[in-house]
Amino acid sequence: MKPLKEKISITIDNDILAKLKEKAEYDDRSLSQYINIVLKQHIKEIEEKNKP
């Protein structure tokens, strides 16, 4: 079963969006997939950093 997803609307600076699109294309992924990967990685890093 696929994980549930939710549509949202966000505002992203133009320069950041351009870089995200570039990286997503290089990885042969959709922008949405790439943003999810980046956010998951960031959250994982924060959680590991904050472990006691």
PDBQT receptor file of N, H, CA, C and O in Angstrom, charges set to zero:
ATOM      1  N   MET A   1       0.840  -1.185   0.000  1.00  0.00    +0.000 N 
ATOM      2  CA  MET A   1       0.000   0.000   0.000  1.00  0.00    +0.000 C 
ATOM      3  C   MET A   1       0.887   1.250   0.000  1.00  0.00    +0.000 C 
ATOM      4  O   MET A   1       1.831   1.360   0.782  1.00  0.00    +0.000 OA
ATOM      5  N   LYS A   2       0.564   2.176  -0.885  1.00  0.00    +0.000 N 
ATOM      6  H   LYS A   2      -0.203   2.087  -1.520  1.00  0.00    +0.000 HD
ATOM      7  CA  LYS A   2       1.339   3.410  -0.980  1.00  0.00    +0.000 C 
ATOM      8  C   LYS A   2       1.077   4.298   0.233  1.00  0.00    +0.000 C 
ATOM      9  O   LYS A   2      -0.030   4.317   0.770  1.00  0.00    +0.000 OA
ATOM     10  N   PRO A   3       2.102   5.033   0.660  1.00  0.00    +0.000 N 
ATOM     11  CA  PRO A   3       1.876   5.958   1.776  1.00  0.00    +0.000 C 
ATOM     12  C   PRO A   3       0.910   7.068   1.364  1.00  0.00    +0.000 C 
ATOM     13  O   PRO A   3       0.861   7.472   0.202  1.00  0.00    +0.000 OA
ATOM     14  N   LEU A   4       0.158   7.540   2.322  1.00  0.00    +0.000 N 
ATOM     15  H   LEU A   4       0.198   7.211   3.266  1.00  0.00    +0.000 HD
ATOM     16  CA  LEU A   4      -0.764   8.631   2.042  1.00  0.00    +0.000 C 
ATOM     17  C   LEU A   4       0.012   9.911   1.820  1.00  0.00    +0.000 C 
ATOM     18  O   LEU A   4       1.015  10.178   2.481  1.00  0.00    +0.000 OA
ATOM     19  N   LYS A   5      -0.469  10.686   0.886  1.00  0.00    +0.000 N 
ATOM     20  H   LYS A   5      -1.284  10.469   0.349  1.00  0.00    +0.000 HD
ATOM     21  CA  LYS A   5       0.170  11.962   0.591  1.00  0.00    +0.000 C 
ATOM     22  C   LYS A   5      -0.877  13.047   0.672  1.00  0.00    +0.000 C 
ATOM     23  O   LYS A   5      -2.070  12.798   0.496  1.00  0.00    +0.000 OA
ATOM     24  N   GLU A   6      -0.420  14.246   0.940  1.00  0.00    +0.000 N 
ATOM     25  H   GLU A   6       0.548  14.449   1.084  1.00  0.00    +0.000 HD
ATOM     26  CA  GLU A   6      -1.327  15.374   1.048  1.00  0.00    +0.000 C 
ATOM     27  C   GLU A   6      -0.799  16.520   0.209  1.00  0.00    +0.000 C 
ATOM     28  O   GLU A   6       0.390  16.837   0.252  1.00  0.00    +0.000 OA
ATOM     29  N   LYS A   7      -1.679  17.136  -0.548  1.00  0.00    +0.000 N 
ATOM     30  H   LYS A   7      -2.645  16.878  -0.584  1.00  0.00    +0.000 HD
ATOM     31  CA  LYS A   7      -1.281  18.292  -1.349  1.00  0.00    +0.000 C 
ATOM     32  C   LYS A   7      -1.262  19.517  -0.465  1.00  0.00    +0.000 C 
ATOM     33  O   LYS A   7      -2.153  19.730   0.357  1.00  0.00    +0.000 OA
ATOM     34  N   ILE A   8      -0.223  20.324  -0.651  1.00  0.00    +0.000 N 
ATOM     35  H   ILE A   8       0.501  20.151  -1.319  1.00  0.00    +0.000 HD
ATOM     36  CA  ILE A   8      -0.103  21.583   0.068  1.00  0.00    +0.000 C 
ATOM     37  C   ILE A   8       0.353  22.658  -0.910  1.00  0.00    +0.000 C 
ATOM     38  O   ILE A   8       0.766  22.365  -2.032  1.00  0.00    +0.000 OA
ATOM     39  N   SER A   9       0.274  23.875  -0.475  1.00  0.00    +0.000 N 
ATOM     40  H   SER A   9      -0.061  24.113   0.437  1.00  0.00    +0.000 HD
ATOM     41  CA  SER A   9       0.770  24.990  -1.272  1.00  0.00    +0.000 C 
ATOM     42  C   SER A   9       1.802  25.722  -0.422  1.00  0.00    +0.000 C 
ATOM     43  O   SER A   9       1.533  26.078   0.725  1.00  0.00    +0.000 OA
ATOM     44  N   ILE A  10       2.985  25.944  -0.995  1.00  0.00    +0.000 N 
ATOM     45  H   ILE A  10       3.202  25.654  -1.927  1.00  0.00    +0.000 HD
ATOM     46  CA  ILE A  10       4.036  26.657  -0.275  1.00  0.00    +0.000 C 
ATOM     47  C   ILE A  10       4.640  27.717  -1.185  1.00  0.00    +0.000 C 
ATOM     48  O   ILE A  10       4.468  27.687  -2.404  1.00  0.00    +0.000 OA
ATOM     49  N   THR A  11       5.337  28.636  -0.579  1.00  0.00    +0.000 N 
ATOM     50  H   THR A  11       5.477  28.660   0.411  1.00  0.00    +0.000 HD
ATOM     51  CA  THR A  11       6.043  29.668  -1.322  1.00  0.00    +0.000 C 
ATOM     52  C   THR A  11       7.537  29.435  -1.139  1.00  0.00    +0.000 C 
ATOM     53  O   THR A  11       8.028  29.314  -0.016  1.00  0.00    +0.000 OA
ATOM     54  N   ILE A  12       8.255  29.373  -2.264  1.00  0.00    +0.000 N 
ATOM     55  H   ILE A  12       7.856  29.471  -3.176  1.00  0.00    +0.000 HD
ATOM     56  CA  ILE A  12       9.691  29.105  -2.243  1.00  0.00    +0.000 C 
ATOM     57  C   ILE A  12      10.399  30.216  -3.016  1.00  0.00    +0.000 C 
ATOM     58  O   ILE A  12       9.941  30.636  -4.078  1.00  0.00    +0.000 OA
ATOM     59  N   ASP A  13      11.509  30.679  -2.476  1.00  0.00    +0.000 N 
ATOM     60  H   ASP A  13      11.882  30.337  -1.614  1.00  0.00    +0.000 HD
ATOM     61  CA  ASP A  13      12.306  31.687  -3.184  1.00  0.00    +0.000 C 
ATOM     62  C   ASP A  13      12.684  31.167  -4.573  1.00  0.00    +0.000 C 
ATOM     63  O   ASP A  13      12.955  29.979  -4.748  1.00  0.00    +0.000 OA
ATOM     64  N   ASN A  14      12.698  32.063  -5.548  1.00  0.00    +0.000 N 
ATOM     65  H   ASN A  14      12.477  33.028  -5.406  1.00  0.00    +0.000 HD
ATOM     66  CA  ASN A  14      12.984  31.683  -6.936  1.00  0.00    +0.000 C 
ATOM     67  C   ASN A  14      14.327  30.979  -7.099  1.00  0.00    +0.000 C 
ATOM     68  O   ASN A  14      14.430  30.005  -7.844  1.00  0.00    +0.000 OA
ATOM     69  N   ASP A  15      15.356  31.466  -6.407  1.00  0.00    +0.000 N 
ATOM     70  H   ASP A  15      15.272  32.257  -5.801  1.00  0.00    +0.000 HD
ATOM     71  CA  ASP A  15      16.675  30.850  -6.561  1.00  0.00    +0.000 C 
ATOM     72  C   ASP A  15      16.699  29.430  -6.001  1.00  0.00    +0.000 C 
ATOM     73  O   ASP A  15      17.342  28.548  -6.569  1.00  0.00    +0.000 OA
ATOM     74  N   ILE A  16      16.003  29.208  -4.895  1.00  0.00    +0.000 N 
ATOM     75  H   ILE A  16      15.480  29.924  -4.433  1.00  0.00    +0.000 HD
ATOM     76  CA  ILE A  16      15.942  27.869  -4.303  1.00  0.00    +0.000 C 
ATOM     77  C   ILE A  16      15.154  26.935  -5.216  1.00  0.00    +0.000 C 
ATOM     78  O   ILE A  16      15.552  25.791  -5.437  1.00  0.00    +0.000 OA
ATOM     79  N   LEU A  17      14.032  27.428  -5.746  1.00  0.00    +0.000 N 
ATOM     80  H   LEU A  17      13.708  28.357  -5.566  1.00  0.00    +0.000 HD
ATOM     81  CA  LEU A  17      13.211  26.615  -6.646  1.00  0.00    +0.000 C 
ATOM     82  C   LEU A  17      13.999  26.200  -7.887  1.00  0.00    +0.000 C 
ATOM     83  O   LEU A  17      13.906  25.057  -8.334  1.00  0.00    +0.000 OA
ATOM     84  N   ALA A  18      14.762  27.116  -8.431  1.00  0.00    +0.000 N 
ATOM     85  H   ALA A  18      14.838  28.044  -8.069  1.00  0.00    +0.000 HD
ATOM     86  CA  ALA A  18      15.563  26.805  -9.625  1.00  0.00    +0.000 C 
ATOM     87  C   ALA A  18      16.569  25.703  -9.322  1.00  0.00    +0.000 C 
ATOM     88  O   ALA A  18      16.761  24.792 -10.128  1.00  0.00    +0.000 OA
ATOM     89  N   LYS A  19      17.215  25.788  -8.154  1.00  0.00    +0.000 N 
ATOM     90  H   LYS A  19      17.059  26.528  -7.500  1.00  0.00    +0.000 HD
ATOM     91  CA  LYS A  19      18.186  24.755  -7.779  1.00  0.00    +0.000 C 
ATOM     92  C   LYS A  19      17.507  23.417  -7.536  1.00  0.00    +0.000 C 
ATOM     93  O   LYS A  19      18.022  22.375  -7.941  1.00  0.00    +0.000 OA
ATOM     94  N   LEU A  20      16.346  23.439  -6.873  1.00  0.00    +0.000 N 
ATOM     95  H   LEU A  20      15.927  24.286  -6.545  1.00  0.00    +0.000 HD
ATOM     96  CA  LEU A  20      15.612  22.194  -6.628  1.00  0.00    +0.000 C 
ATOM     97  C   LEU A  20      15.207  21.532  -7.941  1.00  0.00    +0.000 C 
ATOM     98  O   LEU A  20      15.341  20.318  -8.096  1.00  0.00    +0.000 OA
ATOM     99  N   LYS A  21      14.714  22.326  -8.880  1.00  0.00    +0.000 N 
ATOM    100  H   LYS A  21      14.605  23.312  -8.755  1.00  0.00    +0.000 HD
ATOM    101  CA  LYS A  21      14.321  21.788 -10.188  1.00  0.00    +0.000 C 
ATOM    102  C   LYS A  21      15.521  21.182 -10.906  1.00  0.00    +0.000 C 
ATOM    103  O   LYS A  21      15.418  20.112 -11.506  1.00  0.00    +0.000 OA
ATOM    104  N   GLU A  22      16.653  21.866 -10.842  1.00  0.00    +0.000 N 
ATOM    105  H   GLU A  22      16.736  22.736 -10.354  1.00  0.00    +0.000 HD
ATOM    106  CA  GLU A  22      17.879  21.381 -11.477  1.00  0.00    +0.000 C 
ATOM    107  C   GLU A  22      18.314  20.039 -10.876  1.00  0.00    +0.000 C 
ATOM    108  O   GLU A  22      18.634  19.098 -11.602  1.00  0.00    +0.000 OA
ATOM    109  N   LYS A  23      18.321  19.969  -9.548  1.00  0.00    +0.000 N 
ATOM    110  H   LYS A  23      18.061  20.734  -8.959  1.00  0.00    +0.000 HD
ATOM    111  CA  LYS A  23      18.736  18.742  -8.859  1.00  0.00    +0.000 C 
ATOM    112  C   LYS A  23      17.751  17.611  -9.119  1.00  0.00    +0.000 C 
ATOM    113  O   LYS A  23      18.160  16.466  -9.311  1.00  0.00    +0.000 OA
ATOM    114  N   ALA A  24      16.468  17.917  -9.127  1.00  0.00    +0.000 N 
ATOM    115  H   ALA A  24      16.136  18.848  -8.972  1.00  0.00    +0.000 HD
ATOM    116  CA  ALA A  24      15.441  16.904  -9.387  1.00  0.00    +0.000 C 
ATOM    117  C   ALA A  24      15.609  16.329 -10.795  1.00  0.00    +0.000 C 
ATOM    118  O   ALA A  24      15.530  15.117 -10.994  1.00  0.00    +0.000 OA
ATOM    119  N   GLU A  25      15.840  17.205 -11.758  1.00  0.00    +0.000 N 
ATOM    120  H   GLU A  25      15.904  18.189 -11.596  1.00  0.00    +0.000 HD
ATOM    121  CA  GLU A  25      16.026  16.750 -13.136  1.00  0.00    +0.000 C 
ATOM    122  C   GLU A  25      17.284  15.886 -13.250  1.00  0.00    +0.000 C 
ATOM    123  O   GLU A  25      17.276  14.857 -13.925  1.00  0.00    +0.000 OA
ATOM    124  N   TYR A  26      18.349  16.305 -12.594  1.00  0.00    +0.000 N 
ATOM    125  H   TYR A  26      18.355  17.141 -12.046  1.00  0.00    +0.000 HD
ATOM    126  CA  TYR A  26      19.589  15.534 -12.615  1.00  0.00    +0.000 C 
ATOM    127  C   TYR A  26      19.374  14.140 -12.029  1.00  0.00    +0.000 C 
ATOM    128  O   TYR A  26      19.944  13.165 -12.517  1.00  0.00    +0.000 OA
ATOM    129  N   ASP A  27      18.550  14.045 -10.978  1.00  0.00    +0.000 N 
ATOM    130  H   ASP A  27      18.087  14.837 -10.581  1.00  0.00    +0.000 HD
ATOM    131  CA  ASP A  27      18.237  12.763 -10.320  1.00  0.00    +0.000 C 
ATOM    132  C   ASP A  27      17.139  11.993 -11.052  1.00  0.00    +0.000 C 
ATOM    133  O   ASP A  27      16.772  10.893 -10.639  1.00  0.00    +0.000 OA
ATOM    134  N   ASP A  28      16.611  12.568 -12.142  1.00  0.00    +0.000 N 
ATOM    135  H   ASP A  28      16.909  13.462 -12.478  1.00  0.00    +0.000 HD
ATOM    136  CA  ASP A  28      15.509  11.978 -12.911  1.00  0.00    +0.000 C 
ATOM    137  C   ASP A  28      14.293  11.719 -12.012  1.00  0.00    +0.000 C 
ATOM    138  O   ASP A  28      13.699  10.641 -12.036  1.00  0.00    +0.000 OA
ATOM    139  N   ARG A  29      13.947  12.726 -11.231  1.00  0.00    +0.000 N 
ATOM    140  H   ARG A  29      14.430  13.601 -11.211  1.00  0.00    +0.000 HD
ATOM    141  CA  ARG A  29      12.802  12.653 -10.319  1.00  0.00    +0.000 C 
ATOM    142  C   ARG A  29      11.902  13.860 -10.553  1.00  0.00    +0.000 C 
ATOM    143  O   ARG A  29      12.318  14.871 -11.118  1.00  0.00    +0.000 OA
ATOM    144  N   SER A  30      10.650  13.726 -10.100  1.00  0.00    +0.000 N 
ATOM    145  H   SER A  30      10.312  12.905  -9.641  1.00  0.00    +0.000 HD
ATOM    146  CA  SER A  30       9.770  14.886 -10.137  1.00  0.00    +0.000 C 
ATOM    147  C   SER A  30      10.222  15.853  -9.047  1.00  0.00    +0.000 C 
ATOM    148  O   SER A  30      10.908  15.465  -8.101  1.00  0.00    +0.000 OA
ATOM    149  N   LEU A  31       9.835  17.090  -9.188  1.00  0.00    +0.000 N 
ATOM    150  H   LEU A  31       9.278  17.406  -9.956  1.00  0.00    +0.000 HD
ATOM    151  CA  LEU A  31      10.173  18.093  -8.185  1.00  0.00    +0.000 C 
ATOM    152  C   LEU A  31       9.601  17.681  -6.834  1.00  0.00    +0.000 C 
ATOM    153  O   LEU A  31      10.279  17.792  -5.812  1.00  0.00    +0.000 OA
ATOM    154  N   SER A  32       8.378  17.214  -6.823  1.00  0.00    +0.000 N 
ATOM    155  H   SER A  32       7.827  17.125  -7.652  1.00  0.00    +0.000 HD
ATOM    156  CA  SER A  32       7.728  16.789  -5.583  1.00  0.00    +0.000 C 
ATOM    157  C   SER A  32       8.487  15.639  -4.917  1.00  0.00    +0.000 C 
ATOM    158  O   SER A  32       8.706  15.663  -3.706  1.00  0.00    +0.000 OA
ATOM    159  N   GLN A  33       8.885  14.648  -5.687  1.00  0.00    +0.000 N 
ATOM    160  H   GLN A  33       8.707  14.628  -6.671  1.00  0.00    +0.000 HD
ATOM    161  CA  GLN A  33       9.662  13.525  -5.142  1.00  0.00    +0.000 C 
ATOM    162  C   GLN A  33      10.970  14.023  -4.550  1.00  0.00    +0.000 C 
ATOM    163  O   GLN A  33      11.363  13.614  -3.458  1.00  0.00    +0.000 OA
ATOM    164  N   TYR A  34      11.636  14.905  -5.274  1.00  0.00    +0.000 N 
ATOM    165  H   TYR A  34      11.316  15.237  -6.162  1.00  0.00    +0.000 HD
ATOM    166  CA  TYR A  34      12.930  15.389  -4.816  1.00  0.00    +0.000 C 
ATOM    167  C   TYR A  34      12.804  16.199  -3.523  1.00  0.00    +0.000 C 
ATOM    168  O   TYR A  34      13.615  16.044  -2.611  1.00  0.00    +0.000 OA
ATOM    169  N   ILE A  35      11.794  17.055  -3.446  1.00  0.00    +0.000 N 
ATOM    170  H   ILE A  35      11.135  17.181  -4.188  1.00  0.00    +0.000 HD
ATOM    171  CA  ILE A  35      11.582  17.841  -2.230  1.00  0.00    +0.000 C 
ATOM    172  C   ILE A  35      11.304  16.917  -1.051  1.00  0.00    +0.000 C 
ATOM    173  O   ILE A  35      11.807  17.155   0.046  1.00  0.00    +0.000 OA
ATOM    174  N   ASN A  36      10.512  15.868  -1.257  1.00  0.00    +0.000 N 
ATOM    175  H   ASN A  36      10.103  15.675  -2.149  1.00  0.00    +0.000 HD
ATOM    176  CA  ASN A  36      10.240  14.898  -0.188  1.00  0.00    +0.000 C 
ATOM    177  C   ASN A  36      11.528  14.244   0.303  1.00  0.00    +0.000 C 
ATOM    178  O   ASN A  36      11.730  14.095   1.508  1.00  0.00    +0.000 OA
ATOM    179  N   ILE A  37      12.395  13.857  -0.622  1.00  0.00    +0.000 N 
ATOM    180  H   ILE A  37      12.231  13.979  -1.601  1.00  0.00    +0.000 HD
ATOM    181  CA  ILE A  37      13.667  13.226  -0.258  1.00  0.00    +0.000 C 
ATOM    182  C   ILE A  37      14.525  14.192   0.558  1.00  0.00    +0.000 C 
ATOM    183  O   ILE A  37      15.085  13.817   1.588  1.00  0.00    +0.000 OA
ATOM    184  N   VAL A  38      14.622  15.429   0.094  1.00  0.00    +0.000 N 
ATOM    185  H   VAL A  38      14.167  15.734  -0.742  1.00  0.00    +0.000 HD
ATOM    186  CA  VAL A  38      15.430  16.439   0.787  1.00  0.00    +0.000 C 
ATOM    187  C   VAL A  38      14.888  16.684   2.196  1.00  0.00    +0.000 C 
ATOM    188  O   VAL A  38      15.658  16.759   3.154  1.00  0.00    +0.000 OA
ATOM    189  N   LEU A  39      13.588  16.806   2.323  1.00  0.00    +0.000 N 
ATOM    190  H   LEU A  39      12.962  16.745   1.546  1.00  0.00    +0.000 HD
ATOM    191  CA  LEU A  39      12.992  17.054   3.637  1.00  0.00    +0.000 C 
ATOM    192  C   LEU A  39      13.169  15.864   4.578  1.00  0.00    +0.000 C 
ATOM    193  O   LEU A  39      13.465  16.046   5.759  1.00  0.00    +0.000 OA
ATOM    194  N   LYS A  40      12.990  14.650   4.060  1.00  0.00    +0.000 N 
ATOM    195  H   LYS A  40      12.749  14.502   3.101  1.00  0.00    +0.000 HD
ATOM    196  CA  LYS A  40      13.194  13.460   4.900  1.00  0.00    +0.000 C 
ATOM    197  C   LYS A  40      14.627  13.395   5.407  1.00  0.00    +0.000 C 
ATOM    198  O   LYS A  40      14.865  13.109   6.580  1.00  0.00    +0.000 OA
ATOM    199  N   GLN A  41      15.578  13.662   4.521  1.00  0.00    +0.000 N 
ATOM    200  H   GLN A  41      15.384  13.895   3.568  1.00  0.00    +0.000 HD
ATOM    201  CA  GLN A  41      16.995  13.652   4.900  1.00  0.00    +0.000 C 
ATOM    202  C   GLN A  41      17.276  14.704   5.966  1.00  0.00    +0.000 C 
ATOM    203  O   GLN A  41      17.981  14.440   6.940  1.00  0.00    +0.000 OA
ATOM    204  N   HIS A  42      16.727  15.881   5.777  1.00  0.00    +0.000 N 
ATOM    205  H   HIS A  42      16.154  16.095   4.985  1.00  0.00    +0.000 HD
ATOM    206  CA  HIS A  42      16.941  16.981   6.733  1.00  0.00    +0.000 C 
ATOM    207  C   HIS A  42      16.361  16.628   8.105  1.00  0.00    +0.000 C 
ATOM    208  O   HIS A  42      17.008  16.841   9.130  1.00  0.00    +0.000 OA
ATOM    209  N   ILE A  43      15.158  16.094   8.119  1.00  0.00    +0.000 N 
ATOM    210  H   ILE A  43      14.632  15.920   7.286  1.00  0.00    +0.000 HD
ATOM    211  CA  ILE A  43      14.518  15.708   9.382  1.00  0.00    +0.000 C 
ATOM    212  C   ILE A  43      15.319  14.612  10.071  1.00  0.00    +0.000 C 
ATOM    213  O   ILE A  43      15.499  14.644  11.288  1.00  0.00    +0.000 OA
ATOM    214  N   LYS A  44      15.801  13.645   9.299  1.00  0.00    +0.000 N 
ATOM    215  H   LYS A  44      15.655  13.619   8.310  1.00  0.00    +0.000 HD
ATOM    216  CA  LYS A  44      16.615  12.561   9.851  1.00  0.00    +0.000 C 
ATOM    217  C   LYS A  44      17.886  13.117  10.504  1.00  0.00    +0.000 C 
ATOM    218  O   LYS A  44      18.250  12.710  11.607  1.00  0.00    +0.000 OA
ATOM    219  N   GLU A  45      18.551  14.041   9.821  1.00  0.00    +0.000 N 
ATOM    220  H   GLU A  45      18.255  14.371   8.925  1.00  0.00    +0.000 HD
ATOM    221  CA  GLU A  45      19.770  14.647  10.351  1.00  0.00    +0.000 C 
ATOM    222  C   GLU A  45      19.500  15.415  11.643  1.00  0.00    +0.000 C 
ATOM    223  O   GLU A  45      20.282  15.328  12.589  1.00  0.00    +0.000 OA
ATOM    224  N   ILE A  46      18.422  16.148  11.688  1.00  0.00    +0.000 N 
ATOM    225  H   ILE A  46      17.786  16.219  10.919  1.00  0.00    +0.000 HD
ATOM    226  CA  ILE A  46      18.065  16.907  12.884  1.00  0.00    +0.000 C 
ATOM    227  C   ILE A  46      17.785  15.953  14.056  1.00  0.00    +0.000 C 
ATOM    228  O   ILE A  46      18.254  16.167  15.173  1.00  0.00    +0.000 OA
ATOM    229  N   GLU A  47      17.011  14.898  13.774  1.00  0.00    +0.000 N 
ATOM    230  H   GLU A  47      16.629  14.724  12.866  1.00  0.00    +0.000 HD
ATOM    231  CA  GLU A  47      16.670  13.944  14.838  1.00  0.00    +0.000 C 
ATOM    232  C   GLU A  47      17.909  13.231  15.368  1.00  0.00    +0.000 C 
ATOM    233  O   GLU A  47      18.029  13.013  16.574  1.00  0.00    +0.000 OA
ATOM    234  N   GLU A  48      18.827  12.868  14.481  1.00  0.00    +0.000 N 
ATOM    235  H   GLU A  48      18.729  13.045  13.501  1.00  0.00    +0.000 HD
ATOM    236  CA  GLU A  48      20.063  12.201  14.917  1.00  0.00    +0.000 C 
ATOM    237  C   GLU A  48      20.940  13.160  15.719  1.00  0.00    +0.000 C 
ATOM    238  O   GLU A  48      21.580  12.757  16.691  1.00  0.00    +0.000 OA
ATOM    239  N   LYS A  49      20.968  14.399  15.321  1.00  0.00    +0.000 N 
ATOM    240  H   LYS A  49      20.449  14.726  14.531  1.00  0.00    +0.000 HD
ATOM    241  CA  LYS A  49      21.764  15.416  16.017  1.00  0.00    +0.000 C 
ATOM    242  C   LYS A  49      21.216  15.675  17.422  1.00  0.00    +0.000 C 
ATOM    243  O   LYS A  49      21.976  15.961  18.347  1.00  0.00    +0.000 OA
ATOM    244  N   ASN A  50      19.922  15.576  17.573  1.00  0.00    +0.000 N 
ATOM    245  H   ASN A  50      19.304  15.344  16.822  1.00  0.00    +0.000 HD
ATOM    246  CA  ASN A  50      19.266  15.880  18.854  1.00  0.00    +0.000 C 
ATOM    247  C   ASN A  50      19.089  14.663  19.758  1.00  0.00    +0.000 C 
ATOM    248  O   ASN A  50      18.475  14.768  20.820  1.00  0.00    +0.000 OA
ATOM    249  N   LYS A  51      19.622  13.505  19.347  1.00  0.00    +0.000 N 
ATOM    250  H   LYS A  51      20.120  13.420  18.485  1.00  0.00    +0.000 HD
ATOM    251  CA  LYS A  51      19.546  12.328  20.208  1.00  0.00    +0.000 C 
ATOM    252  C   LYS A  51      20.421  12.528  21.433  1.00  0.00    +0.000 C 
ATOM    253  O   LYS A  51      21.519  13.076  21.344  1.00  0.00    +0.000 OA
ATOM    254  N   PRO A  52      19.920  12.075  22.588  1.00  0.00    +0.000 N 
ATOM    255  CA  PRO A  52      20.753  12.214  23.811  1.00  0.00    +0.000 C 
ATOM    256  C   PRO A  52      21.972  11.326  23.799  1.00  0.00    +0.000 C 
ATOM    257  O   PRO A  52      22.753  11.338  24.750  1.00  0.00    +0.000 OA
TER     258      PRO A  52
